[in-house]
């Protein structure tokens, strides 16, 4: 009984401390996952609390459960429309990129640690993949709003690159313990990992999404059912020889892209579950490591980490992306920098321990040191690098609060709450606002008192407005209530003047005295810029033409609808 009480006390204390420490991340700029790892190490056998934990099998199980929940949540929040610009480069990075990174790091590790070729390659395979938990946490938690091409590529890559890393790690472990099969069986294993993962993930996710839309449950049960069925997909795929991680990510993707009222109940809960998984996973991994033992490998592991960050990852990105896809050099540079390592390499490093590989502690401690350096160097400089590489786009205004009304089973009406921050709306009657046709103001709050708005009611700065509308109304509402500071940032980024995407290039050239080639005269601005950026434009793309920056400000699918003109 004392053991159970102690477990409750320590786990509750560490989780609460981790949550409160998130404020420290905001204040000093430390990556949040690094703080979780540090707290785990401080609580460990050589830390303040002195907790003895060396159960690798239990850590392996916790790692799988936590990563499954993190990937499910990541899939739920990934929009299918981002696949138009991010899927092919992400797939290239998730397969060939992991292979190239592993080979380069493995060759260096073989030389640094005086290992055999297979042993060195195993080090490379363990640290060769980016980590979904680290990428999702860093991009969403640090307030970085990347352009869609870069953000989609990084998120999809981190969600789909585990099968290749797992395949390489298991294959090399089997070589070292003398249990490797032939070329045919090894190739079949790789095909099973990807094939079953994709087929079961997409098929199971589609069926689960249909079930969630059809079944009528208490609001709190939707998220529980989604998680339970996601775990079923993970387990079934793994039993059949596929990648459970890839399958559960794709399951989340299918669920999250099926509209319905169930998503309003699932997403908030899974956000909390994903945070709990990250905290628990990194605390356990921090408890598992012995700092004094890791210090024995610190210097050579530092060399491996620096080679991974500054040589292997950039070369892998350059080889697998630049020749085949229309990425700009600064985008390639940023994708190279966000090769974040996190929980996945540490979990993979447990494979040699469980498999009985000789000198298994080397793999675990090197992986842990590489993860620490990656989170510290890459994760700590992420906002600065995003600004320097110019891959950020201004974050537009969003409702302060929003929630479904529960009136319709699909495409339900929602309540959007905005605060009037734009001075252009000061003293403007409500009837003169350019509202979407299906939206209306239901209430207006001024100085903590509710008013009944009428057409002649004049707005004041600081008013809080409740709008009933649908998701499709959000772009127009966001533009209407855009605050003064955000407007200035948008104008500085996109330019003061804007043009429709279907404006004729000949007309623009006549106004600004620009020259066009014969083939460009009949083009629209949309066609002209799309051709320059490779056919998949995203918000934030800019084309330098005649000393003017033409910046894409609105996109619908692959069609540019608005373009800003920036004269510097």
C-alpha positions in Angstrom: 0.0 0.0 0.0 2.9 2.4 0.8 4.4 1.7 -2.6 1.1 2.7 -4.3 0.7 5.8 -2.2 4.3 6.8 -3.0 3.7 6.2 -6.7 0.6 8.5 -6.7 2.5 11.2 -4.8 5.6 11.2 -6.9 3.8 10.9 -10.3 1.3 13.6 -9.4 4.1 15.9 -8.1 6.3 15.4 -11.2 3.4 15.9 -13.7 2.3 19.0 -11.8 5.8 20.4 -11.7 6.2 19.7 -15.5 3.0 21.6 -16.3 4.1 24.6 -14.1 7.6 24.4 -15.7 6.0 25.2 -19.1 5.9 28.8 -18.0 9.7 28.6 -17.6 9.9 27.6 -21.3 8.0 30.7 -22.3 10.1 33.0 -20.1 13.6 31.8 -20.9 13.0 30.2 -24.3 14.1 26.7 -23.4 12.3 23.9 -25.4 9.6 22.4 -23.3 10.6 18.8 -24.0 14.1 19.5 -22.7 12.6 20.7 -19.4 10.6 17.5 -19.1 13.7 15.4 -19.7 15.7 17.5 -17.2 13.0 17.0 -14.5 13.1 13.3 -15.1 16.9 13.3 -14.7 16.6 15.4 -11.5 14.1 12.9 -10.1 16.3 10.0 -11.1 18.8 7.9 -9.0 21.5 10.5 -9.2 19.2 13.5 -8.9 17.3 15.2 -6.0 14.6 12.5 -5.4 16.9 9.5 -6.1 14.2 7.4 -7.7 15.6 4.1 -8.9 14.3 3.1 -12.3 16.0 0.8 -14.8 13.2 -1.2 -16.2 13.8 -0.9 -20.0 10.9 -3.2 -20.9 8.4 -1.0 -19.0 10.0 2.2 -20.5 9.6 0.5 -23.9 5.9 -0.1 -23.3 5.3 3.4 -22.0 7.2 4.8 -25.0 4.9 2.9 -27.5 1.7 4.0 -25.7 2.8 7.6 -25.5 4.0 7.9 -29.1 0.8 6.2 -30.3 -1.3 8.9 -28.5 1.0 11.7 -29.8 0.8 10.5 -33.4 -3.0 10.0 -33.2 -3.4 13.6 -32.0 -0.9 14.8 -34.7 -3.0 13.1 -37.4 -6.2 14.6 -36.0 -4.8 18.1 -36.5 -3.3 17.6 -39.9 -5.5 18.8 -42.8 -5.6 16.7 -45.9 -5.3 19.8 -48.1 -1.7 20.3 -46.8 -0.8 17.0 -48.6 -1.0 18.8 -51.9 2.2 20.6 -51.1 3.9 18.5 -48.4 3.2 14.8 -49.1 5.8 14.0 -51.8 8.8 15.8 -50.3 7.8 14.5 -46.8 7.7 10.9 -48.2 11.1 11.4 -49.8 12.5 12.6 -46.5 10.8 9.9 -44.5 12.4 7.1 -46.6 15.5 8.1 -48.5 16.2 11.0 -46.1 16.3 8.7 -43.1 18.5 6.2 -44.9 21.0 8.8 -46.0 21.1 10.4 -42.5 21.6 7.0 -40.9 24.4 6.0 -43.3 26.3 9.3 -42.8 26.0 9.3 -39.0 26.8 5.6 -38.9 30.0 6.0 -40.8 31.1 8.8 -38.4 30.1 6.8 -35.3 32.1 3.8 -36.5 35.2 6.0 -36.7 34.6 8.0 -33.4 33.7 5.0 -31.2 36.0 2.5 -33.0 33.1 0.2 -33.8 32.5 -2.3 -36.6 30.5 -1.1 -39.7 27.3 -2.7 -38.5 27.6 -1.3 -35.0 28.3 2.2 -36.4 25.3 2.0 -38.7 23.1 0.9 -35.8 24.0 4.2 -34.0 23.0 6.0 -37.2 19.7 4.1 -37.6 18.7 4.9 -34.0 19.2 8.7 -34.3 18.2 8.8 -38.0 14.6 9.9 -37.8 13.0 13.1 -36.7 10.5 12.9 -33.8 6.8 13.6 -34.1 6.5 14.7 -30.4 9.3 17.2 -30.7 8.2 18.6 -34.1 4.5 18.9 -33.2 5.4 20.4 -29.8 8.0 22.9 -31.1 6.0 24.2 -34.1 2.7 24.6 -32.2 4.1 25.5 -28.8 6.5 28.2 -29.8 4.0 30.3 -31.7 5.7 29.8 -35.1 3.4 30.2 -38.0 5.3 28.6 -41.0 4.2 28.8 -44.6 2.2 25.8 -45.6 4.8 24.2 -47.8 7.4 24.1 -45.0 5.1 23.3 -42.2 3.2 20.5 -44.0 6.5 18.9 -45.1 7.9 18.9 -41.5 4.7 17.6 -39.9 4.0 14.8 -42.4 7.7 13.7 -42.4 7.8 13.4 -38.6 4.5 11.4 -38.6 5.6 9.0 -41.3 9.4 8.4 -40.9 9.2 5.9 -38.1 8.8 2.8 -40.2 12.2 3.3 -42.0 14.0 4.0 -38.7 12.4 0.9 -37.0 13.2 -1.2 -40.0 16.9 -0.2 -40.1 17.2 -0.6 -36.3 15.6 -4.0 -36.1 17.6 -5.3 -39.1 20.9 -4.2 -37.7 20.1 -5.6 -34.2 19.3 -8.9 -35.9 22.6 -8.8 -37.8 24.5 -8.2 -34.5 22.8 -11.1 -32.6 23.1 -13.4 -35.6 19.3 -13.8 -36.4 19.2 -11.9 -39.7 17.2 -13.4 -42.5 17.9 -13.3 -46.2 17.5 -10.4 -48.6 14.0 -11.5 -49.6 12.7 -11.6 -46.0 14.3 -8.3 -45.1 12.8 -6.6 -48.2 9.4 -8.2 -47.3 9.7 -6.8 -43.8 10.2 -3.3 -45.1 7.2 -3.6 -47.5 5.1 -5.0 -44.7 6.0 -2.0 -42.5 4.9 0.6 -45.0 2.2 -1.4 -46.8 0.2 -2.7 -43.8 0.7 0.6 -42.1 -0.8 2.6 -44.9 -3.6 0.2 -45.8 -4.8 -0.5 -42.3 -4.3 3.1 -41.1 -6.3 4.6 -44.0 -9.0 1.8 -44.1 -9.4 1.6 -40.3 -9.4 5.4 -40.0 -12.1 5.8 -42.6 -14.3 3.2 -40.9 -13.8 4.8 -37.4 -14.6 8.2 -38.8 -17.9 6.9 -40.3 -18.7 5.2 -37.0 -18.0 8.4 -35.0 -20.3 10.4 -37.2 -23.1 7.8 -37.0 -23.1 6.8 -33.4 -24.9 9.0 -30.8 -22.8 9.1 -27.6 -22.4 11.3 -24.5 -19.9 14.1 -25.4 -17.1 12.7 -23.2 -17.2 9.2 -24.8 -16.3 10.3 -28.4 -12.7 10.9 -27.5 -12.5 7.7 -25.5 -13.9 5.6 -28.4 -11.5 7.3 -30.9 -8.5 6.5 -28.7 -9.6 2.9 -28.1 -10.2 2.2 -31.8 -6.9 4.0 -32.6 -5.1 1.6 -30.3 -6.9 -1.3 -32.0 -5.5 -0.2 -35.3 -2.1 0.2 -33.8 -2.1 -3.3 -32.3 -3.6 -5.0 -35.4 -1.1 -3.4 -37.7 1.8 -4.4 -35.5 0.6 -8.0 -35.1 0.4 -8.3 -38.9 4.0 -7.0 -39.3 3.2 -3.4 -40.3 4.1 -0.1 -38.7 1.6 0.7 -35.9 3.0 4.2 -35.6 2.3 5.0 -39.3 -1.1 3.4 -39.1 -2.3 5.3 -36.0 -1.1 8.6 -37.5 -3.1 7.9 -40.7 -6.1 6.9 -38.6 -6.0 10.2 -36.9 -5.7 11.9 -40.3 -8.8 10.2 -41.6 -10.8 10.9 -38.4 -9.8 14.6 -38.3 -10.7 15.2 -41.9 -14.3 13.8 -41.6 -16.4 16.8 -40.6 -19.0 16.3 -37.8 -19.9 17.3 -34.3 -17.8 14.5 -32.9 -14.6 16.5 -33.6 -15.7 19.3 -31.3 -15.6 16.8 -28.4 -12.5 14.8 -29.5 -9.9 17.5 -30.3 -9.8 19.3 -26.9 -9.5 16.0 -25.0 -6.8 14.6 -27.3 -4.8 17.8 -27.0 -4.6 17.1 -23.2 -3.8 13.4 -23.8 -1.0 14.4 -26.1 0.5 16.7 -23.6 0.2 14.1 -20.8 1.9 11.6 -23.1 4.8 13.9 -23.8 5.2 14.8 -20.2 5.0 11.1 -19.0 7.2 9.8 -21.8 10.0 12.3 -21.3 9.9 12.0 -17.5 10.3 8.2 -17.8 13.1 8.5 -20.3 14.8 11.1 -18.0 14.4 8.7 -15.1 15.9 5.8 -17.1 19.2 7.5 -17.9 22.2 7.6 -15.5 23.9 11.0 -15.9 27.4 9.8 -14.8 27.3 6.9 -17.3 26.2 9.3 -20.0 29.1 11.6 -19.3 31.5 8.9 -20.2 30.2 9.2 -23.8 29.6 12.9 -23.7 32.5 14.2 -25.9 32.2 11.6 -28.7 28.4 11.8 -28.6 28.7 15.6 -28.9 30.6 15.1 -32.1 28.0 12.7 -33.4 25.2 15.3 -32.6 27.0 18.1 -34.3 27.7 16.0 -37.4 24.0 15.0 -37.5 22.8 18.6 -37.1 25.3 20.4 -39.4 26.2 17.8 -41.9 24.1 14.6 -42.2 20.6 16.2 -41.9 21.4 19.1 -44.3 22.9 16.8 -46.9 20.0 14.4 -46.7 17.5 17.2 -47.2 19.5 18.7 -50.0 19.8 15.3 -51.8 16.2 14.2 -51.4 14.3 17.5 -51.8 16.2 20.2 -53.8 16.6 18.4 -57.1 13.0 17.1 -57.3 10.8 19.7 -55.6 10.4 23.5 -56.0 11.7 24.5 -52.6 13.7 27.7 -52.1 17.1 27.6 -50.6 15.9 29.3 -47.4 13.1 26.7 -47.1 15.6 23.9 -47.6 17.8 25.5 -44.9 15.0 25.6 -42.4 13.8 22.1 -43.1 17.4 21.0 -42.5 17.5 22.8 -39.2 14.2 21.3 -37.9 15.5 17.7 -37.9 14.5 17.5 -34.3 15.3 14.4 -32.3 13.2 13.4 -29.4 11.6 10.4 -27.8 11.8 8.1 -30.9 15.6 7.7 -30.9 15.7 7.0 -27.2 12.9 4.4 -27.6 14.7 2.8 -30.5 17.9 2.7 -28.4 16.1 0.3 -26.1 15.9 -2.3 -28.9 19.6 -3.2 -28.5 19.2 -3.5 -24.7 16.2 -5.8 -25.0 17.8 -7.7 -27.9 20.9 -8.4 -25.9 23.3 -6.6 -28.2 26.9 -6.3 -26.9 27.7 -2.9 -25.4 24.1 -1.9 -25.5 24.6 1.0 -23.0 26.6 2.8 -25.6 23.6 3.0 -28.0 21.3 4.2 -25.3 23.6 6.9 -23.9 24.7 8.2 -27.2 21.0 8.5 -28.4 20.1 10.3 -25.2 23.0 12.8 -25.6 22.1 13.4 -29.2 18.5 14.1 -28.3 19.6 16.6 -25.6 21.9 18.4 -28.0 19.2 18.5 -30.7 16.6 19.9 -28.4 19.0 22.5 -27.0 20.6 23.6 -30.3 17.9 23.2 -32.8 14.8 23.5 -30.6 16.2 26.5 -28.7 16.9 28.5 -31.9 13.7 27.6 -33.8 11.9 31.0 -33.6 15.1 32.9 -34.5 15.8 30.6 -37.5 12.3 30.8 -38.8 12.6 34.6 -38.9 16.1 34.5 -40.3 15.1 32.1 -43.1 11.9 34.1 -43.8 9.6 31.1 -43.7 7.1 32.6 -41.3 3.9 34.2 -42.3 1.9 36.7 -40.1 -0.6 35.0 -37.8 -4.0 36.4 -38.6 -6.6 37.1 -36.0 -8.8 34.2 -34.8 -11.8 34.2 -32.5 -11.0 34.6 -28.8 -13.5 31.8 -28.1 -15.5 29.5 -30.3 -17.8 26.6 -29.7 -20.5 24.6 -31.6 -24.1 25.2 -31.0 -25.0 21.5 -31.4 -28.0 22.3 -33.7 -26.9 20.4 -36.8 -25.1 17.0 -37.1 -22.9 18.4 -39.9 -21.6 21.8 -40.8 -23.0 23.0 -37.5 -23.4 26.7 -36.5 -20.8 28.0 -34.0 -20.5 30.9 -31.7 -17.4 33.1 -32.5 -16.3 35.7 -29.9 -14.2 38.7 -31.1 -12.9 41.8 -29.4 -13.0 45.0 -31.4 -9.3 46.0 -31.7 -9.3 47.7 -35.2 -9.6 51.5 -34.9 -11.3 51.5 -38.4 -14.4 50.0 -36.7 -14.6 52.8 -34.1 -18.0 54.5 -34.1 -19.1 52.4 -37.2 -22.8 51.3 -37.1 -23.3 47.5 -37.2 -25.4 47.7 -40.4 -22.4 49.0 -42.3 -20.2 46.0 -41.5 -19.5 43.7 -44.4 -20.7 40.5 -42.8 -20.8 37.0 -44.5 -24.3 36.4 -45.7 -24.9 33.5 -43.2 -23.5 35.2 -40.1 -25.1 37.5 -37.6 -24.3 39.2 -34.3 -26.2 37.7 -31.4 -24.8 39.7 -28.5 -22.5 42.7 -27.8 -20.7 43.3 -24.4 -19.5 46.7 -23.4 -17.8 47.3 -20.0 -19.1 44.0 -18.7 -22.7 44.7 -19.6 -24.6 42.9 -22.4 -26.3 45.1 -25.0 -28.9 44.1 -27.6 -27.2 45.0 -30.9 -29.3 46.7 -33.6 -28.4 48.1 -37.0 -27.7 51.5 -35.6 -25.6 50.4 -32.7 -22.1 52.0 -33.1 -19.1 49.9 -32.2 -16.4 51.0 -29.7 -12.9 49.7 -29.2 -12.9 47.0 -26.6 -16.4 45.8 -27.4 -16.8 42.0 -27.3 -19.0 40.7 -30.0 -20.6 37.2 -30.2 -21.2 36.1 -33.8 -23.2 33.1 -35.0 -21.8 31.6 -38.2 -20.1 28.6 -39.8 -16.5 27.6 -40.3 -16.6 28.9 -43.9 -17.4 32.4 -42.5 -14.2 32.6 -40.5 -11.8 34.1 -43.1 -14.2 37.0 -43.7 -14.9 37.5 -40.0 -11.1 37.3 -39.2 -10.4 40.0 -41.7 -13.2 42.2 -40.4 -12.0 42.1 -36.8 -8.3 42.1 -37.5 -6.6 44.2 -34.8 -4.5 47.3 -35.5 -1.2 45.6 -34.6 -1.9 42.5 -36.7 -3.0 44.7 -39.6 0.3 46.6 -39.5 2.3 43.3 -39.5 0.3 41.9 -42.4 0.8 45.1 -44.4 4.5 45.1 -43.7 4.7 41.5 -44.9 2.2 41.4 -47.8 2.4 45.0 -48.8 -0.1 47.8 -48.7 -1.6 47.3 -52.2 -3.3 44.0 -53.2 -4.4 42.6 -56.5 -6.9 39.9 -57.5 -5.2 36.7 -58.7 -7.1 36.8 -62.0 -5.7 40.3 -62.9 -4.1 40.3 -66.3 -0.3 40.7 -66.4 -0.6 43.1 -69.4 -2.8 45.5 -67.4 -0.4 45.4 -64.4 2.6 46.0 -66.7 0.9 49.0 -68.3 0.2 50.6 -64.9 3.7 50.1 -63.5 5.7 50.4 -66.7 7.0 46.9 -66.6 8.2 44.7 -69.5 6.8 41.3 -70.3 7.8 38.4 -72.5 5.3 37.5 -75.3 4.2 34.4 -73.4 3.5 36.4 -70.2 1.3 39.0 -71.7 -1.9 36.9 -71.7 -1.2 35.3 -68.3 -3.1 36.2 -65.1 -1.2 37.1 -62.0 -2.2 33.7 -60.5 -0.7 31.8 -63.5 2.5 34.0 -63.5 3.3 33.4 -59.8 2.2 29.8 -59.8 4.6 29.1 -62.7 7.5 30.8 -60.8 6.9 28.8 -57.6 6.4 25.4 -59.2 2.7 25.0 -59.4 1.7 24.6 -55.7 1.6 28.2 -54.3 1.1 28.9 -50.6 0.5 32.0 -48.6 3.8 33.8 -48.1 5.3 32.8 -51.4 7.0 35.9 -53.0 8.4 36.5 -56.5 10.9 39.3 -57.0 10.1 40.8 -60.4 11.4 44.2 -61.6 12.5 45.1 -58.1 9.0 44.5 -56.7 8.0 41.7 -54.3 4.8 40.1 -55.3 3.6 38.2 -52.2 0.8 35.6 -52.2 -1.7 36.6 -49.5 -4.7 34.3 -50.2 -4.9 30.9 -51.8 -7.8 28.5 -52.6 -6.5 25.1 -53.4 -3.8 25.7 -56.0 -5.4 29.0 -57.2 -4.0 32.3 -56.0 -6.8 34.7 -55.2 -5.0 37.7 -53.7 -1.4 39.0 -54.2 0.2 41.8 -52.2 2.7 44.3 -53.7 5.7 45.1 -51.6 7.9 47.9 -52.9 11.0 47.1 -50.9 
